[in-house]
Amino acid sequence: MSIPTPESATYLDDFVRAFGEPLARWALNLDELPYSPDDVSEDRQAILMSLHPWTSSVLQQPSSDARNFARAQIITPTMSSGLLTTGPTTTARAELGGTFPNAQSDDRVGEAILKLCLEAYPSTLMQWEPTQFPDLMKFHTGSFVASRDFYRAALEDEDLRKLFPGFDAPAADDDLGWYSVRSYTEWQSGHGQTLQLAMLPDAIIHYSFALCRIKQVVDLGAILDQVKATLQLVRLLASGREANVAAVATLGNVLLPESSPVELPSLGFVYPWDLEVQAPVFSADGPPVTAILLTDFPEKLVQASPFAATGTPIPPKRNKDEVQRLHVAFRDRIEHTRLSFVLASEAPSIIAPVLCAWGPLDPTNVGQSHSYSSVSWPPMAAVTLTPDLATSVAAWSSKIVGKTQSLEIGVRRLLSAATSRADPLDGLIDAVMCWENLFGDTPETMFKVCGSLSRLLEPDDDDARARRFKRLRELYNTRSKLVHGASEPKLAERETLRAETIEVALDALRIVLTDEKLSNCKDAVERSKMMLLGFAK
């Protein structure tokens, strides 16, 4: 968003230009903005005048980063005279008769975090400009009185205090002492980090806002409920028990109907990606993001250690085998999600979701750590999911559960051929490797692979099976010549060859995954014997 700089006609116009219509409606307690400045009531005009210093500060900034920093000041102004009870926009809404959901709780920690969430909520309505380093919550809750209530109650909480061993509340006249309450935490996912009490409420709210934005939940009452749930999650983790945290993977090249998530049993939900709403949640490099998988990741606190006098943490304890197992399982869940889309394809189009970025969300830390794909652009055209295709994707996600143990290499090669190989010949090679993972055996690998595929795909027609075998052998030989340095196919033929070999792999994989005998075979050798001889022994 670019900010024009002509002289402002009205305070309302300036406010909307600086902060956007959603925040203006919320702060001014209006369902719709007035069509004309003359329609702005006197009390709202007075509020806009009181907010104008922040408005003009935004409009005067020369860059998007500077304007975003200035925008954050209207949520939590930098105060030198003490802590805030409420922020400017929350105060404005209250003075204009606006209502707020009930943020009271019998739980001291809970009541404090809900008050802070009310102050943070306007940041979700803000018209932030895209920057290189998007940040969902552009302020620190430490500016508010309720933050001190949270800090003190957390150190007295049976579970939360375990995150900060060896610390008591600082003296009443030592406000900066709260920022010294910290520990080094080590997690079973393999990451270690400094945990600071002063940032914990920010992290809880950040995590909650992220989940609500992914789900496109905008109701403040529902967001407060999510904050309550996140607080309970953090307590569970602080106690040393294992708990599932949210994990995400951004996908490209597959378009979902607006506001229509696809539920994948045992895997999670895939939501449409809304650039305006979700871009600040999860920084996405590479191909344009069009969808996001929301799943979970089993997390557990291994240790929380106080910092030594030098400020260095106690050496971490890591179970490398367990870390690897958890991350492999997470990647498998992502790959099975993408496989469900590919299997639901209807010729001639292939649904080829590209993996852009992935990682767990951390409810204890505002900073997030994610992995990014090296794919620069998808090789296939984007496909828009119809309701029927969405139903098929969900059905395939159920069918493949527990069926891919001996097919993982083939699945990865099929996904590579369809979603990441820019060179169609590389895609052809990967697709034929999927064939080999289905039915490969030595010696005479080509005969066993192509023979098994022919019987699988043409079970009832001898002539069709013979024609199929001949064509599969031609494709297999093309792959063999490529990998052994022979001449390459003509440029005009390459995409057709890739598509044909992928279609064969897809058709075969669909049958294998839904056939009880074939899906129970332990490897490609048994599957080849089953197809050619009728038994796997």
C-alpha positions in Angstrom: 0.0 0.0 0.0 1.4 3.4 -1.0 0.6 6.4 1.1 -0.2 9.6 -0.9 0.8 12.9 0.6 -1.7 15.6 -0.4 -3.1 17.9 2.2 -5.8 16.1 4.1 -9.4 17.1 3.7 -10.7 15.5 6.9 -9.4 13.7 10.0 -11.5 10.7 9.0 -9.9 10.4 5.6 -6.5 10.7 7.1 -7.2 8.0 9.6 -8.5 5.6 7.0 -5.5 6.3 4.8 -3.1 5.6 7.7 -4.7 2.7 9.4 -7.4 1.3 7.1 -11.2 1.0 7.3 -11.5 -2.0 9.6 -9.6 -0.3 12.4 -11.5 3.0 11.8 -14.9 1.2 12.1 -13.7 -0.5 15.3 -12.2 2.5 17.0 -15.2 4.8 16.1 -17.7 2.1 17.0 -19.4 2.1 13.5 -20.7 -0.7 11.4 -20.0 1.3 8.3 -18.0 4.5 7.7 -19.9 7.7 6.8 -20.1 8.5 3.1 -19.3 12.1 3.8 -17.2 13.9 6.4 -20.2 16.0 7.1 -21.9 12.8 8.5 -19.3 12.3 11.2 -20.8 13.1 14.6 -19.2 15.7 16.8 -18.1 13.2 19.4 -16.4 11.0 16.8 -14.8 14.1 15.2 -13.4 15.0 18.6 -12.0 11.4 18.9 -10.4 11.7 15.5 -8.8 15.0 16.4 -7.3 13.4 19.6 -5.9 10.6 17.5 -4.6 12.8 14.7 -1.0 13.0 16.1 -0.6 9.3 15.5 -2.3 9.6 12.1 -0.1 12.4 10.8 3.0 10.6 12.1 2.1 7.6 9.8 1.4 9.8 6.8 4.7 11.6 7.1 7.0 8.5 7.1 9.0 7.9 3.9 9.0 4.0 3.9 6.7 1.1 4.5 8.8 -0.1 7.5 8.8 3.4 9.0 5.0 3.7 8.5 4.4 0.3 10.1 6.4 1.3 13.1 4.4 4.5 13.3 1.2 2.6 13.0 2.2 0.4 16.0 2.3 3.5 18.2 -1.4 4.0 18.1 -1.8 0.5 19.6 0.8 0.9 22.3 2.4 4.4 22.3 5.9 4.7 23.7 5.2 6.2 27.2 7.7 7.7 29.4 5.3 8.6 32.2 4.1 5.2 33.2 2.1 2.2 32.1 -1.1 2.3 30.2 -4.4 1.0 31.4 -5.8 1.0 27.8 -4.5 2.0 24.4 -5.7 4.9 22.3 -8.0 2.9 20.0 -9.5 0.8 22.8 -10.1 4.0 24.8 -11.7 5.7 21.8 -14.1 2.8 21.2 -15.1 2.7 24.9 -15.8 6.4 25.0 -18.0 6.1 21.9 -20.1 3.4 23.6 -18.5 0.4 22.0 -18.8 -3.0 23.8 -16.2 -5.7 24.5 -16.6 -9.4 25.2 -16.3 -10.4 28.8 -12.6 -10.6 29.7 -13.0 -11.5 33.3 -11.8 -14.8 34.8 -11.4 -16.4 38.2 -7.8 -17.2 37.1 -5.5 -14.3 37.7 -3.2 -15.2 34.9 -6.2 -15.7 32.6 -7.8 -12.4 33.4 -4.5 -10.6 32.8 -3.9 -12.2 29.4 -7.5 -11.6 28.3 -7.1 -7.9 29.1 -3.9 -7.8 27.1 -5.6 -9.5 24.2 -8.2 -6.8 24.1 -5.5 -4.3 23.7 -3.7 -6.4 21.1 -6.8 -7.0 19.1 -6.7 -3.7 17.1 -3.4 -4.9 15.6 -5.3 -7.6 13.7 -7.5 -4.9 12.1 -4.6 -2.7 11.2 -3.8 -2.1 7.5 -0.2 -3.1 7.7 2.0 -2.7 4.6 3.9 -5.8 3.3 7.5 -5.8 4.3 10.4 -8.1 4.0 10.0 -9.4 7.6 6.2 -9.5 8.3 5.2 -9.5 11.9 1.8 -10.4 13.1 1.8 -8.3 16.3 3.5 -5.0 16.0 3.7 -4.1 19.7 4.8 -5.3 23.1 2.2 -5.9 25.8 4.7 -4.6 28.4 3.3 -1.1 27.9 0.1 -2.1 29.9 -0.6 -2.4 33.6 -2.2 -5.8 33.0 1.2 -7.1 31.9 2.6 -6.7 35.4 -0.4 -8.6 36.7 0.4 -11.4 34.3 4.1 -11.5 35.3 3.4 -11.7 39.0 0.6 -14.2 38.7 2.7 -16.4 36.4 5.5 -16.7 38.9 3.0 -17.8 41.5 1.2 -20.2 39.1 1.8 -23.9 39.9 2.8 -24.7 36.3 4.0 -21.5 34.6 6.6 -20.8 37.3 8.4 -24.0 36.2 9.4 -22.2 33.1 11.5 -19.8 35.2 13.2 -21.9 37.9 15.0 -20.0 40.6 13.2 -16.7 40.0 10.9 -14.7 42.4 9.0 -11.5 41.6 11.3 -8.5 41.7 10.9 -5.7 44.2 7.9 -3.4 43.7 10.2 -0.5 42.8 12.2 -2.5 40.3 10.0 -2.6 37.3 12.8 -3.4 34.9 13.5 -6.5 37.0 10.7 -8.3 35.2 12.9 -8.3 32.1 15.6 -10.2 33.9 13.3 -13.2 34.6 14.4 -15.6 31.9 15.5 -19.2 31.3 16.9 -21.4 28.7 14.4 -24.0 27.5 15.1 -27.2 25.6 12.3 -28.9 23.7 11.8 -32.5 22.3 11.5 -31.0 18.8 15.2 -30.2 19.0 15.2 -26.5 19.4 16.4 -24.5 22.4 15.7 -20.9 23.1 15.8 -18.2 25.7 12.4 -17.7 27.3 11.7 -14.3 28.8 8.8 -13.8 31.2 8.2 -10.3 29.8 7.6 -11.8 26.3 5.4 -14.7 27.4 2.0 -12.9 27.1 3.0 -11.6 23.7 3.8 -15.2 22.6 0.5 -16.6 23.8 -1.5 -13.8 22.1 0.7 -14.1 18.9 0.1 -17.9 18.7 -3.7 -17.4 19.2 -3.9 -14.6 16.6 -2.0 -16.8 14.1 -4.4 -19.7 14.6 -7.5 -17.4 14.2 -6.1 -15.8 11.1 -5.3 -19.1 9.5 -8.9 -20.2 10.2 -10.1 -16.7 9.1 -11.8 -16.2 12.5 -12.4 -12.5 13.2 -14.9 -12.5 16.0 -13.2 -11.1 19.1 -15.1 -13.4 21.5 -13.8 -16.4 19.5 -10.3 -15.0 19.6 -10.5 -14.6 23.4 -11.6 -18.2 23.7 -8.5 -19.2 21.6 -6.3 -17.2 24.0 -7.8 -19.1 26.9 -7.0 -22.4 25.2 -3.5 -21.3 24.4 -2.8 -20.4 28.0 -3.9 -23.9 29.0 -1.6 -25.4 26.4 1.3 -23.4 27.7 0.5 -24.6 31.3 0.5 -28.2 30.0 3.9 -27.7 28.4 5.3 -25.9 31.4 4.3 -28.9 33.6 6.6 -31.2 31.5 3.8 -33.1 29.8 3.6 -33.7 26.1 1.0 -31.7 24.1 0.2 -31.0 20.5 1.1 -27.6 19.3 -0.2 -26.2 16.0 2.0 -26.7 13.0 1.6 -25.3 9.5 2.7 -25.9 5.9 2.1 -23.3 3.2 1.2 -24.7 -0.2 1.1 -23.2 -3.7 -0.5 -24.1 -7.0 -3.8 -25.3 -5.6 -6.7 -22.9 -5.2 -9.5 -23.6 -2.7 -12.9 -22.2 -2.8 -13.1 -19.0 -0.7 -13.7 -19.7 3.0 -14.0 -23.5 2.3 -11.3 -25.5 4.2 -10.8 -29.1 3.2 -10.8 -31.5 6.2 -8.3 -34.3 5.8 -8.9 -37.1 8.4 -5.8 -37.9 10.4 -3.9 -35.1 8.7 -5.5 -31.7 9.5 -7.3 -28.9 7.6 -6.2 -27.1 4.5 -7.5 -23.5 4.4 -7.6 -21.1 1.5 -4.7 -18.5 1.7 -5.9 -14.9 2.0 -2.9 -12.7 1.3 -4.5 -9.7 3.1 -5.4 -11.7 6.2 -2.7 -14.4 6.5 0.4 -12.9 5.0 1.7 -11.6 8.4 1.2 -15.0 10.0 3.8 -17.0 8.1 6.4 -15.5 5.9 6.4 -17.2 2.5 9.3 -17.2 0.1 9.3 -18.9 -3.3 6.1 -19.7 -5.2 2.9 -17.7 -4.4 1.1 -19.3 -1.5 -2.5 -20.3 -2.2 -3.3 -22.6 0.7 -2.2 -23.5 4.2 -2.2 -26.9 6.0 -3.0 -26.6 9.7 -2.0 -29.7 11.6 -0.2 -30.5 14.9 3.2 -31.4 16.3 3.8 -33.3 19.6 5.9 -31.0 21.8 7.4 -31.4 25.2 9.6 -29.3 27.5 12.8 -31.3 28.2 14.3 -28.8 30.6 14.1 -25.2 31.7 17.4 -24.0 33.1 18.2 -20.7 34.8 21.0 -18.7 33.2 24.4 -18.8 34.9 25.9 -15.6 36.3 27.8 -15.2 33.0 24.5 -15.3 31.1 25.3 -18.6 29.3 22.8 -21.3 29.5 23.3 -24.8 30.9 24.2 -27.2 28.0 21.1 -28.7 26.5 20.0 -32.3 26.6 18.9 -33.7 23.2 17.8 -37.1 22.0 18.8 -36.8 18.3 17.0 -40.0 17.3 13.7 -38.7 18.9 14.1 -35.3 17.2 14.6 -37.0 13.8 11.6 -39.3 14.3 9.3 -36.3 15.2 10.4 -34.3 12.2 10.2 -37.2 9.8 6.6 -37.9 11.0 5.7 -34.2 10.5 7.1 -34.2 7.0 5.3 -37.4 6.2 2.1 -35.8 7.2 2.7 -32.9 4.9 3.7 -35.3 2.0 0.6 -37.4 2.6 -1.5 -34.2 2.4 0.1 -33.3 -0.9 -0.3 -36.9 -2.1 -4.0 -36.8 -1.3 -4.4 -33.8 -3.7 -2.4 -35.5 -6.5 -4.3 -38.7 -6.2 -7.6 -36.8 -6.5 -6.5 -35.4 -9.9 -8.8 -35.8 -12.9 -7.0 -36.2 -16.3 -5.8 -34.3 -18.1 -5.1 -31.9 -15.2 -2.9 -32.8 -12.3 -3.4 -31.2 -8.9 0.2 -30.5 -7.9 0.4 -28.6 -4.6 3.9 -27.1 -4.1 5.4 -27.1 -0.6 6.5 -23.6 0.2 7.4 -23.5 3.9 6.6 -25.5 7.0 7.2 -25.7 10.8 5.5 -25.9 14.2 4.1 -22.7 15.8 5.6 -21.9 19.2 3.1 -20.7 21.9 6.0 -19.6 24.2 8.0 -17.5 21.8 7.0 -14.7 19.4 9.9 -15.6 17.1 9.1 -18.5 14.9 11.5 -20.8 13.1 10.4 -22.5 9.8 11.9 -24.3 6.9 11.6 -23.2 3.3 11.4 -25.1 0.0 14.0 -24.5 -2.7 11.3 -24.8 -5.4 11.3 -21.5 -7.3 8.2 -22.2 -9.5 5.7 -25.0 -10.0 6.0 -27.1 -13.2 2.3 -27.7 -13.5 -0.6 -25.2 -13.9 -2.6 -24.3 -10.8 -5.9 -26.1 -10.3 -9.0 -24.8 -8.6 -10.7 -27.3 -6.4 -14.3 -27.9 -7.1 -16.5 -29.3 -4.3 -16.3 -32.7 -5.9 -12.5 -32.6 -6.1 -12.3 -31.4 -2.5 -14.4 -34.4 -1.4 -12.1 -36.7 -3.4 -9.0 -35.2 -1.7 -10.6 -35.9 1.7 -11.5 -39.4 0.7 -7.9 -40.2 -0.5 -6.5 -38.8 2.8 -8.4 -41.6 4.6 -7.5 -44.3 2.1 -3.8 -43.9 2.3 -3.5 -44.0 6.1 -1.1 -46.8 7.0 -0.7 -47.9 3.4 2.5 -46.1 2.3 5.2 -47.6 4.4 6.8 -49.5 1.5 6.0 -46.8 -1.0 7.5 -43.7 0.6 10.3 -43.4 -2.0 7.8 -43.8 -4.8 5.5 -41.2 -3.3 8.4 -38.7 -2.9 9.5 -39.2 -6.5 5.9 -38.8 -7.8 5.5 -35.6 -5.8 8.8 -34.4 -7.1 7.9 -35.2 -10.7 4.6 -33.3 -10.4 5.4 -30.4 -8.1 9.0 -29.4 -8.2 11.0 -30.6 -11.3 11.3 -27.6 -13.6 12.9 -29.8 -16.3 10.3 -32.2 -17.7 13.0 -34.8 -18.3 13.9 -34.8 -14.6 10.1 -35.2 -14.0 10.1 -38.2 -16.3 13.0 -39.8 -14.5 11.3 -39.3 -11.1 8.0 -40.8 -12.4 9.6 -43.9 -13.7 11.5 -44.3 -10.4 8.0 -44.3 -8.8 7.2 -47.2 -11.1 10.2 -49.1 -9.9 9.3 -48.5 -6.3 5.9 -50.1 -7.0 7.2 -53.2 -8.9 11.0 -53.1 -9.3 13.0 -56.3 -9.0 16.2 -57.7 -10.3 17.2 -59.2 -12.7 15.2 -58.1 -15.8 13.9 -55.0 -14.0 12.3 -53.4 -17.0 10.3 -56.6 -17.9 9.1 -57.0 -14.3 8.2 -53.3 -13.9 6.4 -52.9 -17.2 4.9 -56.3 -17.1 3.4 -55.8 -13.6 2.1 -52.3 -14.6 0.5 -53.8 -17.7 -1.3 -56.5 -15.8 -2.4 -54.0 -13.2 -3.7 -51.3 -15.6 -5.2 -53.7 -18.2 -6.4 -56.7 -16.2 -9.2 -57.9 -18.6 -8.1 -57.2 -22.2 -5.1 -59.1 -23.6 -4.7 -56.9 -26.7 -4.9 -53.7 -24.5 -2.3 -55.2 -22.1 0.1 -56.0 -25.0 -0.2 -52.4 -26.3 0.2 -51.0 -22.8 3.3 -53.2 -22.3 4.9 -52.0 -25.5 4.3 -48.3 -24.7 5.5 -48.7 -21.1 8.7 -50.4 -22.4 9.3 -47.4 -24.8 8.9 -45.0 -21.9 11.1 -47.0 -19.7 13.8 -47.2 -22.4 13.6 -43.5 -22.8 14.3 -43.0 -19.2 17.2 -45.5 -19.3 18.8 -43.7 -22.3 18.6 -40.4 -20.5 20.3 -41.6 -17.3 23.0 -43.3 -19.4 23.8 -40.2 -21.4 22.1 -41.0 -24.7 20.3 -38.4 -26.8 17.4 -36.5 -25.3 13.8 -36.5 -26.7 12.8 -33.5 -28.8 11.9 -30.4 -26.9 8.2 -30.5 -28.1 7.8 -34.1 -26.7 9.2 -33.6 -23.2 6.2 -32.2 -21.3 4.0 -34.9 -22.9 6.4 -37.6 -21.8 6.5 -36.3 -18.3 2.7 -36.1 -18.1 2.3 -39.6 -19.5 4.8 -41.2 -17.1 3.1 -39.4 -14.1 -0.3 -40.5 -15.3 0.9 -44.1 -15.3 2.4 -43.8 -11.8 -0.8 -42.2 -10.5 -3.1 -44.8 -12.0 -1.0 -47.6 -10.6 -0.6 -46.0 -7.2 -4.3 -45.6 -6.8 -4.9 -49.3 -7.5 -2.1 -50.4 -5.2 -3.3 -48.3 -2.3 -6.8 -49.6 -2.5 -6.1 -53.2 -3.2 -5.8 -55.2 0.1 -3.3 -57.7 -1.1 -1.0 -55.3 -2.9 -1.1 -52.7 -0.2 -0.1 -55.4 2.4 3.0 -56.5 0.4 6.2 -55.5 2.2 8.1 -54.3 -0.8 8.2 -53.9 -4.6 9.5 -57.5 -5.1 6.4 -59.0 -3.4 4.1 -56.7 -5.4 5.8 -57.7 -8.7 5.4 -61.4 -7.8 1.8 -60.8 -6.9 1.1 -59.3 -10.3 3.1 -61.7 -12.4 2.6 -64.9 -10.5 -0.5 -64.4 -8.4 1.3 -64.9 -5.1 4.0 -63.0 -3.2 5.9 -65.9 -1.5 
